[in-house]
């Protein structure tokens, strides 16, 4: 399947988890990919793509500084000559439980990476997306309502949701679409401690119990939504947030009884 043949994509936060899954799938669908992350494992992501016959390069950079973002966008243009897709995915969890104990420095760092980073990526990429294109940000169900994350994380992801809506309007007439995916509970390096804690207590069966599918998600499931939004199949989808959460966001959190109970 080569729905993205001839396209060039940047994926941030691509050292693992959703970012790596997205980079791999976009490459599988035909795009050349620049994988970006602060972590050195981003090099492994590019190597995996190359091993599967795809085109990729990797950059270690801070995805939430103007210097870092300007540099990796420039490298994408040097390496591939154009830019069609940006998946602004880099993020951190910060404090998991809502609490007023989180200090202002930690709060600001979460906003810097999760919200300012995507804004910088959009701003730097747009001048190079001369043929139109697709920008996809990673939001979260935590940004849609309370109960799914810490205060700073939830606020940052709520900001991402508004960011894509505002930028979609700002880019009217350019042919550039801006959307977001909002994952639910997905097992990644960022959430690994939650899964490990549940398993250590023998409560693995409780993971994901609050959504109707009664399970957690996997990074490739989020990547499928990203690839859809990147493709011409989503040519009339703009300024939207697609929840990929097993149905968690359809209801206020509660512990449902088993059917027939």
Helices and strands as residue ranges (DSSP letters): E 8-12, H 17-28, E 32-37, H 42-51, E 56-60, H 66-80, E 85-88, H 104-111, I 112-116, H 117-126, E 133-138, G 141-143, H 151-170, E 176-183, H 192-200, G 204-206, H 219-230, G 232-234, E 241-244, G 248-250
